[in-house]
Amino acid sequence: MTDSDWWRDCVVYEIYVPSFADSDGDGIGDLNGIAARLPYLAALGVDAVWLTPFYTSPWADGGYDVADYRDVDPRHGTLADFRALLDRAHGLGLRVIVDIVPNHCSDQHPWFAEALAAGPGSAARERFVFRDGKGPGGCEPPSDWQSKFGGPAWTRVPDGQWYLHLFAAEQPDLNWENPEVAAEFDRTLRFWLGLGVDGFRVDVAHGLRKDLAEPLRDTRGQDAAPLDSPPEGDNHPFWDRDEVHEIYRAWRKTIDAYQPPRIAVAEAGVSAARLPLYTRPDELHQAFNFFYLRCPWDAASFREVIASSLAGARAVGTLPTWVLSNHDVVRHATRYGLPPGTDLAAWLRGDGREPAAGLALGRRRARAAALLTLALPGTTYLYQGEELGLPEVADLPAAALRDPMWERSGHALKGRDGCRVPLPWTRSGPSYGFGPGAASWLPQPPGWGELSAEAQEDDPDSFLQLYRRALALRRALRGADDLRWLPEAGDELAFSRGDLECRVNLSAAPLPLPSGARVLLASGPLPDATLPPDTAVWLAPGR
């Protein structure tokens, strides 16, 4: 592994900026809070951090509605604070990846204000997707396209035209057929690269180019998949169009002009066959693997996803990414404890009532999944708090919900707030160490402190200590890109990578461990030389 390909086999820790650490007591996470906690992440053993948007924003969607791409929102700090964070991270040996949001901006962005003032047919409106409506007097939307947050993807402005927003109405889509848009984002990439960031996570990477030929094509319901699911059908009017790759070939040239080497990772909810196209040698370096995230707790399903992910990535000369949770999905320590086929949206609407057995099962499987994931060749993305075993906070009261999905869906979708509740750092205190203030922007549940980093620090059997030991051992696997499947017993996953053997028991009965092997790390007890259900183990050859 050389400095030029550090990204191929590293561990990246996602920081959801509003919920990681608050330094000034306003209840919202900020850059100085993150900087103060960077030693914790260095001690955890990760290689890089990914920061969700901290740019100037009205915060209609947690910062993913950007009003200024090249400045810091005052609730998160200043550019000077960001420079200090970057310097401290680099001093600790941590790289820093930042979010870039190119599909849409905020309706408070100066460009959009100019477009509204300029009127139909203006050059300012050409930076966005404005259209006349259908029906008498243009009273109906230009097409049947739907927002991913619920409801139509079109909003009408006072002069009668409609503008496109595939997400919230406060997030107008940019028109990537307009060269001004491409030039502006090239300036934004160069701004952050010039400051020294180590890469970008590209939001909605599969959505930037649209088929805007008149008349616009209706989808007839074929755009209603969940956020992280592939679009249905071929030649979709706005998801995963071939033209989007022109953008990333240009971006790759910009990124490659900077040293030391920087990267970009795509958030692309596309089919398994199409995902490798985003990581061809002249495009982006990585793409998130949502197929692995969605995989049911089943050995055959995991084996198929792992094998196909490796094959697809290797076909374009890269390695896959592996992710179990992020800021858009129910935390996996909870998901894994729910019955197969659970409708997560309905479960959340019911305030996530779950028997204690489900909580214990989810935690046991989450520990095993950590060892499975960290044993795989490629890059692992961890979501803040998974190293603490945090569950989904499913019973947030309606009055506390901030996700735009809640209102746009007519309260049919509770949204993603339950995985975004601010972290507990200490056993006690008004925000369990999240900040010096009396509260946090989303309420933390009672007993949150018992899952805190402080509570787990000296417990050898804690989630935190399991992750620390696994990340330390994983460093010995750097450069071992091979994966060899081993003979398995029943509903088991078994493979070797380098000198490490990983076994995961996904069956309902204990399985025998190989004789003579030396246990390096296990996700739970191994009674009588057996591997219990929902348990993983790392083994080394016997001496």
C-alpha positions as CSV (number, residue, x, y, z in Angstrom):
1,M,0.0,0.0,0.0
2,T,1.5,3.3,-1.1
3,D,0.5,6.9,-0.3
4,S,-1.1,7.1,-3.8
5,D,-3.6,4.4,-3.1
6,W,-4.2,4.9,0.6
7,W,-7.9,4.9,-0.1
8,R,-8.1,1.3,-1.4
9,D,-8.1,-0.4,2.0
10,C,-8.7,2.2,4.7
11,V,-11.3,2.8,7.4
12,V,-13.3,6.0,7.1
13,Y,-15.4,7.3,10.0
14,E,-18.5,9.3,9.1
15,I,-19.2,12.3,11.2
16,Y,-22.7,13.7,11.0
17,V,-21.7,17.2,11.9
18,P,-24.7,18.4,13.8
19,S,-24.7,15.4,16.1
20,F,-21.0,14.5,16.9
21,A,-19.8,17.1,19.4
22,D,-20.9,20.6,20.4
23,S,-18.3,23.1,21.7
24,D,-20.3,26.2,22.4
25,G,-23.5,24.9,24.1
26,D,-26.1,25.7,21.5
27,G,-27.0,22.1,21.2
28,I,-25.7,21.7,17.6
29,G,-22.5,20.0,16.7
30,D,-19.6,22.1,15.3
31,L,-16.1,22.0,13.9
32,N,-14.4,22.9,17.2
33,G,-16.3,20.1,18.9
34,I,-15.1,17.7,16.2
35,A,-11.5,18.9,16.5
36,A,-11.6,18.3,20.3
37,R,-12.7,14.7,19.7
38,L,-10.2,13.8,17.0
39,P,-7.8,12.1,19.4
40,Y,-10.6,9.7,20.3
41,L,-10.9,8.8,16.6
42,A,-7.2,8.4,16.2
43,A,-7.1,6.1,19.2
44,L,-10.1,4.1,17.7
45,G,-7.8,3.3,14.8
46,V,-9.6,4.9,11.8
47,D,-7.6,6.4,8.9
48,A,-9.9,9.2,7.8
49,V,-13.0,11.1,8.7
50,W,-15.9,12.1,6.4
51,L,-17.7,15.3,7.4
52,T,-21.3,15.8,6.3
53,P,-22.1,19.4,5.1
54,F,-21.0,22.2,7.4
55,Y,-21.5,24.9,4.7
56,T,-23.8,28.0,5.0
57,S,-27.3,26.6,5.0
58,P,-30.8,27.5,6.2
59,W,-30.9,23.9,7.4
60,A,-34.0,22.7,5.7
61,D,-32.3,19.3,5.3
62,G,-29.6,19.2,7.9
63,G,-27.1,21.2,5.8
64,Y,-27.7,19.3,2.5
65,D,-29.4,22.5,1.3
66,V,-26.3,24.6,0.6
67,A,-26.5,28.4,0.3
68,D,-22.7,29.0,0.0
69,Y,-20.5,26.1,-1.0
70,R,-17.3,27.8,0.0
71,D,-18.0,29.0,3.5
72,V,-18.9,27.6,6.9
73,D,-22.3,28.0,8.5
74,P,-22.0,30.1,11.7
75,R,-23.8,27.3,13.7
76,H,-20.8,25.1,12.9
77,G,-18.0,27.6,13.1
78,T,-15.8,29.5,10.7
79,L,-13.3,28.8,7.9
80,A,-10.6,29.4,10.4
81,D,-12.1,26.7,12.6
82,F,-12.1,24.4,9.6
83,R,-8.5,25.1,8.8
84,A,-7.6,24.3,12.5
85,L,-9.6,21.1,12.4
86,L,-7.8,20.0,9.2
87,D,-4.4,20.8,10.7
88,R,-5.2,18.9,13.8
89,A,-6.5,15.9,11.9
90,H,-3.4,15.8,9.7
91,G,-1.2,16.1,12.7
92,L,-2.9,12.9,14.1
93,G,-2.5,11.0,10.9
94,L,-6.2,11.4,9.9
95,R,-7.3,12.4,6.4
96,V,-10.4,14.5,6.0
97,I,-13.1,13.9,3.4
98,V,-15.9,16.5,3.0
99,D,-19.3,16.3,1.4
100,I,-20.1,18.0,-1.8
101,V,-23.8,18.4,-2.8
102,P,-23.9,19.0,-6.6
103,N,-27.5,17.9,-7.5
104,H,-29.2,20.8,-5.8
105,C,-28.6,23.8,-3.7
106,S,-30.7,25.8,-1.2
107,D,-33.5,28.0,-2.2
108,Q,-31.6,30.7,-0.3
109,H,-28.6,30.4,-2.6
110,P,-28.0,33.7,-4.4
111,W,-28.4,32.0,-7.8
112,F,-31.9,30.9,-6.9
113,A,-32.9,34.3,-5.6
114,E,-31.6,35.8,-8.9
115,A,-33.6,33.2,-10.9
116,L,-36.8,34.0,-9.2
117,A,-36.3,37.7,-9.7
118,A,-35.2,37.4,-13.4
119,G,-38.3,35.6,-14.6
120,P,-39.1,33.0,-17.3
121,G,-36.6,32.6,-20.1
122,S,-33.7,34.3,-18.3
123,A,-30.2,33.1,-18.2
124,A,-30.5,32.9,-14.4
125,R,-33.3,30.4,-14.6
126,E,-31.2,28.2,-17.0
127,R,-29.0,27.3,-14.0
128,F,-32.0,25.4,-12.7
129,V,-34.8,23.3,-14.2
130,F,-37.8,25.7,-14.7
131,R,-40.7,24.7,-16.9
132,D,-44.2,25.8,-17.7
133,G,-46.9,23.6,-16.3
134,K,-49.5,21.5,-17.9
135,G,-53.3,21.9,-17.9
136,P,-55.4,25.0,-18.0
137,G,-53.2,28.0,-17.3
138,G,-50.2,25.7,-16.5
139,C,-51.8,24.7,-13.2
140,E,-50.5,21.2,-13.2
141,P,-46.8,20.1,-12.8
142,P,-44.8,19.7,-16.0
143,S,-44.4,15.9,-15.3
144,D,-45.4,13.3,-12.7
145,W,-41.9,13.2,-11.2
146,Q,-41.9,12.6,-7.5
147,S,-39.7,13.9,-4.7
148,K,-37.7,11.4,-2.7
149,F,-39.0,13.1,0.4
150,G,-42.7,12.7,-0.6
151,G,-45.1,14.6,-2.9
152,P,-44.4,16.1,-6.4
153,A,-40.9,17.0,-7.4
154,W,-42.2,20.4,-8.7
155,T,-43.1,23.6,-7.0
156,R,-44.9,26.6,-8.6
157,V,-43.5,30.1,-8.3
158,P,-45.6,33.3,-8.4
159,D,-45.1,34.0,-12.1
160,G,-46.6,30.6,-12.9
161,Q,-43.6,28.5,-13.8
162,W,-42.5,25.4,-11.9
163,Y,-39.1,24.4,-10.7
164,L,-37.7,20.9,-10.1
165,H,-36.6,19.6,-6.7
166,L,-36.0,15.8,-6.5
167,F,-35.8,16.3,-2.7
168,A,-37.3,19.1,-0.6
169,A,-38.9,22.2,-2.1
170,E,-36.1,24.1,-0.4
171,Q,-33.6,22.2,-2.6
172,P,-34.0,23.2,-6.2
173,D,-32.2,21.0,-8.7
174,L,-29.3,22.5,-10.6
175,N,-29.2,22.2,-14.4
176,W,-26.0,20.3,-15.2
177,E,-26.4,21.0,-18.9
178,N,-25.6,24.6,-18.2
179,P,-21.8,25.2,-18.4
180,E,-22.0,27.8,-15.6
181,V,-23.0,25.1,-13.1
182,A,-20.0,22.9,-14.1
183,A,-17.6,25.9,-13.8
184,E,-19.0,26.8,-10.4
185,F,-18.4,23.4,-9.0
186,D,-14.9,23.2,-10.5
187,R,-14.2,26.3,-8.5
188,T,-15.7,24.7,-5.4
189,L,-13.6,21.6,-5.7
190,R,-10.4,23.6,-6.2
191,F,-11.3,25.8,-3.2
192,W,-11.4,22.9,-0.8
193,L,-8.6,21.0,-2.4
194,G,-6.5,24.1,-2.1
195,L,-7.2,24.2,1.6
196,G,-5.9,20.6,1.9
197,V,-8.9,18.3,2.1
198,D,-8.2,14.7,1.2
199,G,-11.3,14.0,-0.8
200,F,-15.1,14.4,-1.4
201,R,-18.2,12.3,-0.8
202,V,-20.5,13.1,-3.7
203,D,-24.1,13.4,-2.7
204,V,-26.7,12.0,-5.1
205,A,-23.9,11.2,-7.6
206,H,-26.3,9.3,-9.9
207,G,-28.8,12.2,-10.3
208,L,-27.0,15.2,-11.8
209,R,-28.0,14.8,-15.4
210,K,-31.6,14.7,-16.5
211,D,-33.4,14.1,-19.8
212,L,-34.9,17.6,-20.2
213,A,-36.1,17.1,-23.8
214,E,-39.6,18.4,-24.3
215,P,-42.1,17.0,-23.5
216,L,-40.7,15.7,-20.3
217,R,-41.2,12.0,-19.9
218,D,-43.5,10.8,-17.1
219,T,-42.2,7.9,-14.9
220,R,-45.6,6.6,-14.0
221,G,-44.5,5.7,-10.5
222,Q,-41.1,4.3,-11.4
223,D,-39.2,6.9,-9.3
224,A,-40.6,5.9,-5.9
225,A,-37.8,3.6,-4.7
226,P,-36.2,4.2,-1.3
227,L,-33.3,6.6,-1.1
228,D,-30.6,3.9,-1.3
229,S,-32.3,1.7,-3.9
230,P,-31.5,1.4,-7.6
231,P,-33.8,3.2,-10.0
232,E,-36.3,0.9,-11.8
233,G,-36.2,0.4,-15.6
234,D,-33.8,1.5,-18.3
235,N,-33.1,5.0,-19.5
236,H,-34.7,6.7,-16.5
237,P,-35.3,10.4,-17.1
238,F,-33.3,11.5,-14.1
239,W,-31.5,8.7,-12.3
240,D,-28.2,7.1,-13.5
241,R,-28.1,8.6,-16.9
242,D,-25.0,7.9,-19.0
243,E,-24.3,11.6,-19.4
244,V,-23.4,11.9,-15.7
245,H,-20.1,10.2,-16.3
246,E,-18.9,13.2,-18.4
247,I,-19.0,15.2,-15.1
248,Y,-16.9,12.8,-13.2
249,R,-14.3,12.4,-15.9
250,A,-13.8,16.2,-15.7
251,W,-13.7,16.1,-11.8
252,R,-11.1,13.3,-11.9
253,K,-8.8,15.5,-13.9
254,T,-9.2,18.3,-11.4
255,I,-8.7,16.1,-8.4
256,D,-5.6,14.3,-9.9
257,A,-3.9,17.7,-10.3
258,Y,-3.4,18.0,-6.5
259,Q,-0.8,16.3,-4.4
260,P,-0.7,14.4,-2.1
261,P,-3.4,12.2,-3.8
262,R,-7.0,13.0,-3.1
263,I,-10.2,10.9,-3.7
264,A,-13.9,11.1,-4.4
265,V,-16.5,8.5,-3.4
266,A,-20.0,8.4,-5.0
267,E,-23.3,8.1,-3.3
268,A,-24.9,6.3,-6.2
269,G,-28.1,4.3,-5.7
270,V,-27.8,2.3,-8.9
271,S,-27.9,-1.4,-9.9
272,A,-25.0,-3.7,-9.2
273,A,-24.2,-3.9,-12.9
274,R,-24.0,-0.1,-13.2
275,L,-22.2,0.8,-10.0
276,P,-18.7,-0.1,-11.3
277,L,-19.1,2.5,-14.1
278,Y,-18.7,5.3,-11.5
279,T,-15.3,4.0,-10.5
280,R,-13.6,3.4,-13.8
281,P,-10.0,4.6,-13.8
282,D,-10.8,8.0,-15.2
283,E,-13.8,8.7,-13.0
284,L,-14.4,8.5,-9.2
285,H,-12.3,6.4,-6.9
286,Q,-15.0,4.6,-5.0
287,A,-18.8,4.2,-4.7
288,F,-20.8,3.3,-1.6
289,N,-22.0,-0.3,-1.5
290,F,-25.7,-0.1,-0.5
291,F,-26.2,-3.8,-1.5
292,Y,-24.1,-4.9,1.4
293,L,-26.0,-2.4,3.8
294,R,-29.3,-3.9,2.7
295,C,-28.2,-7.5,2.9
296,P,-30.4,-9.7,5.2
297,W,-28.9,-11.7,8.0
298,D,-28.3,-14.8,5.9
299,A,-25.1,-16.5,4.9
300,A,-26.0,-17.1,1.2
301,S,-27.1,-13.5,0.8
302,F,-23.9,-12.1,2.3
303,R,-21.8,-14.5,0.2
304,E,-23.5,-13.4,-3.0
305,V,-23.2,-9.7,-2.3
306,I,-19.6,-10.0,-1.2
307,A,-18.6,-12.0,-4.3
308,S,-20.5,-9.8,-6.7
309,S,-19.1,-6.6,-5.1
310,L,-15.6,-7.8,-5.4
311,A,-16.0,-9.0,-9.0
312,G,-17.6,-5.7,-10.1
313,A,-15.0,-3.5,-8.4
314,R,-12.1,-5.6,-9.7
315,A,-13.4,-5.4,-13.2
316,V,-12.5,-1.7,-13.2
317,G,-9.3,-2.1,-11.1
318,T,-10.6,-1.0,-7.7
319,L,-11.9,-2.6,-4.5
320,P,-15.4,-2.3,-3.0
321,T,-16.6,-0.2,-0.1
322,W,-18.4,-1.8,2.9
323,V,-20.9,0.1,5.0
324,L,-23.5,-1.1,7.6
325,S,-25.1,2.2,8.6
326,N,-25.1,5.9,7.7
327,H,-27.1,9.0,8.4
328,D,-30.0,8.0,6.1
329,V,-30.9,4.5,7.4
330,V,-32.1,2.8,10.6
331,R,-29.0,1.8,12.6
332,H,-27.9,-1.8,12.0
333,A,-27.8,-2.6,15.7
334,T,-31.5,-2.2,15.6
335,R,-32.2,-3.5,12.0
336,Y,-30.5,-6.9,12.7
337,G,-32.8,-7.5,15.7
338,L,-36.1,-7.0,13.8
339,P,-38.0,-9.9,12.1
340,P,-37.0,-10.5,8.5
341,G,-39.1,-8.4,6.1
342,T,-39.9,-5.7,8.6
343,D,-41.4,-2.6,7.0
344,L,-39.0,-0.1,8.6
345,A,-41.2,2.9,7.8
346,A,-44.2,1.3,9.5
347,W,-42.0,0.2,12.4
348,L,-40.8,3.7,12.9
349,R,-44.4,5.1,12.8
350,G,-45.2,2.7,15.6
351,D,-42.4,4.3,17.7
352,G,-40.2,1.3,17.2
353,R,-41.6,-0.9,19.9
354,E,-39.3,-3.9,20.1
355,P,-39.0,-6.7,22.7
356,A,-35.9,-6.9,24.8
357,A,-34.9,-10.1,22.9
358,G,-34.8,-8.2,19.7
359,L,-32.5,-5.5,21.2
360,A,-30.1,-8.2,22.5
361,L,-30.2,-10.1,19.2
362,G,-29.5,-6.9,17.2
363,R,-26.5,-6.0,19.4
364,R,-25.1,-9.6,19.1
365,R,-25.4,-9.5,15.3
366,A,-24.0,-6.0,15.1
367,R,-20.8,-7.2,16.9
368,A,-20.5,-10.1,14.5
369,A,-21.1,-7.9,11.5
370,A,-18.3,-5.6,12.6
371,L,-15.8,-8.4,12.4
372,L,-17.2,-9.7,9.1
373,T,-17.0,-6.2,7.6
374,L,-13.6,-5.3,8.8
375,A,-12.2,-8.5,7.5
376,L,-13.2,-7.8,3.9
377,P,-10.7,-6.3,1.4
378,G,-11.6,-2.8,0.4
379,T,-12.6,0.4,2.3
380,T,-14.9,0.3,5.4
381,Y,-17.0,3.3,6.2
382,L,-18.1,3.4,9.8
383,Y,-21.0,5.6,11.0
384,Q,-20.5,7.6,14.1
385,G,-21.7,5.7,17.2
386,E,-21.7,2.2,15.7
387,E,-18.5,1.6,17.6
388,L,-20.7,2.2,20.7
389,G,-23.4,-0.1,19.5
390,L,-25.9,2.7,19.4
391,P,-29.5,1.6,18.5
392,E,-32.0,3.6,16.5
393,V,-33.9,6.1,18.6
394,A,-37.3,5.2,17.1
395,D,-39.6,6.9,19.6
396,L,-38.7,10.5,19.0
397,P,-41.8,12.6,19.6
398,A,-43.5,14.2,16.6
399,A,-42.7,17.7,17.9
400,A,-39.0,16.9,17.8
401,L,-38.7,15.6,14.3
402,R,-36.6,17.7,11.9
403,D,-36.4,15.5,8.8
404,P,-38.2,17.1,5.9
405,M,-39.7,13.7,5.0
406,W,-42.0,14.0,8.0
407,E,-44.0,17.0,6.7
408,R,-43.6,16.3,3.0
409,S,-45.0,12.8,3.4
410,G,-48.0,14.0,5.3
411,H,-46.6,12.3,8.4
412,A,-46.5,8.9,6.6
413,L,-42.7,8.8,6.9
414,K,-41.1,9.5,10.2
415,G,-37.7,10.0,8.5
416,R,-34.1,9.7,9.5
417,D,-33.8,11.6,12.7
418,G,-33.6,8.4,14.8
419,C,-30.2,7.6,13.5
420,R,-29.0,11.2,13.9
421,V,-29.5,11.7,17.7
422,P,-26.4,13.3,19.2
423,L,-23.7,11.0,20.5
424,P,-23.3,10.3,24.2
425,W,-19.8,10.9,25.4
426,T,-20.2,10.7,29.2
427,R,-22.4,8.7,31.6
428,S,-24.1,11.8,33.0
429,G,-24.8,15.5,32.3
430,P,-27.6,17.2,30.5
431,S,-26.5,16.1,27.0
432,Y,-24.2,13.2,28.1
433,G,-21.1,15.1,27.2
434,F,-22.3,16.1,23.7
435,G,-21.9,19.7,24.7
436,P,-21.9,22.2,27.6
437,G,-25.5,23.3,27.0
438,A,-28.6,22.0,28.6
439,A,-29.9,20.1,25.6
440,S,-29.2,18.9,22.1
441,W,-31.0,19.7,18.8
442,L,-32.6,16.2,18.9
443,P,-33.5,14.8,22.3
444,Q,-31.4,12.0,23.6
445,P,-33.2,9.1,25.3
446,P,-33.0,8.3,29.0
447,G,-30.1,5.9,29.7
448,W,-28.2,7.1,26.7
449,G,-25.2,7.7,29.0
450,E,-24.8,4.0,29.7
451,L,-23.9,3.5,26.0
452,S,-21.4,6.4,26.1
453,A,-17.7,6.3,25.3
454,E,-16.9,6.9,28.9
455,A,-19.1,4.0,30.1
456,Q,-17.4,1.6,27.6
457,E,-13.8,2.8,28.0
458,D,-12.8,0.4,30.7
459,D,-15.1,-2.5,29.8
460,P,-13.1,-5.2,27.9
461,D,-16.3,-6.7,26.5
462,S,-17.7,-3.4,25.2
463,F,-18.5,-2.5,21.6
464,L,-15.8,0.2,21.8
465,Q,-13.1,-2.2,22.8
466,L,-14.1,-4.7,20.2
467,Y,-13.8,-2.0,17.5
468,R,-10.5,-0.8,18.8
469,R,-9.0,-4.4,18.9
470,A,-10.4,-5.2,15.4
471,L,-9.1,-2.0,13.8
472,A,-5.6,-2.6,15.3
473,L,-5.5,-6.2,14.0
474,R,-6.9,-5.1,10.6
475,R,-3.8,-3.0,9.9
476,A,-1.9,-6.2,9.4
477,L,-4.1,-7.0,6.4
478,R,-3.2,-3.9,4.4
479,G,-2.3,-4.9,0.9
480,A,-3.9,-8.3,1.2
481,D,-6.6,-7.9,-1.5
482,D,-7.3,-11.6,-1.8
483,L,-10.4,-13.3,-0.4
484,R,-10.6,-17.1,-0.5
485,W,-13.8,-18.9,0.5
486,L,-13.3,-21.8,2.9
487,P,-15.4,-24.9,3.5
488,E,-18.4,-24.0,5.6
489,A,-20.7,-25.8,7.9
490,G,-24.4,-25.0,7.4
491,D,-25.4,-21.3,7.5
492,E,-21.9,-20.1,8.0
493,L,-19.6,-17.6,6.2
494,A,-15.9,-18.6,6.2
495,F,-13.1,-17.0,4.2
496,S,-9.5,-16.2,4.5
497,R,-7.6,-13.0,3.7
498,G,-3.9,-12.9,4.1
499,D,-3.1,-14.8,7.3
500,L,-6.5,-14.2,8.8
501,E,-9.5,-16.5,8.8
502,C,-12.9,-15.1,9.4
503,R,-15.9,-17.2,10.4
504,V,-19.4,-16.0,11.1
505,N,-22.2,-18.3,12.3
506,L,-25.6,-17.1,10.9
507,S,-27.4,-20.3,11.9
508,A,-29.5,-21.2,14.9
509,A,-27.1,-23.7,16.4
510,P,-23.4,-23.7,17.5
511,L,-20.8,-24.7,15.0
512,P,-17.4,-26.4,15.7
513,L,-14.3,-24.3,15.4
514,P,-11.4,-25.6,13.3
515,S,-9.0,-27.6,15.4
516,G,-5.6,-26.1,16.0
517,A,-6.5,-22.5,15.0
518,R,-5.6,-19.6,17.3
519,V,-8.3,-17.2,18.2
520,L,-7.3,-13.6,17.5
521,L,-10.6,-11.9,18.3
522,A,-14.3,-13.0,18.8
523,S,-17.5,-10.9,18.8
524,G,-18.7,-13.0,21.8
525,P,-17.8,-15.9,24.0
526,L,-16.8,-19.2,22.4
527,P,-17.9,-22.0,24.8
528,D,-16.4,-25.5,24.4
529,A,-14.5,-24.5,21.2
530,T,-17.7,-23.8,19.3
531,L,-18.9,-20.7,17.4
532,P,-22.3,-19.8,18.8
533,P,-25.1,-18.4,16.7
534,D,-24.8,-14.8,15.6
535,T,-21.1,-14.7,16.5
536,A,-18.0,-14.0,14.4
537,V,-14.4,-15.0,15.1
538,W,-11.0,-14.1,13.6
539,L,-8.5,-17.0,13.6
540,A,-4.9,-17.4,12.8
541,P,-3.3,-20.7,11.7
542,G,-2.2,-22.9,14.6
543,R,1.5,-22.9,15.5
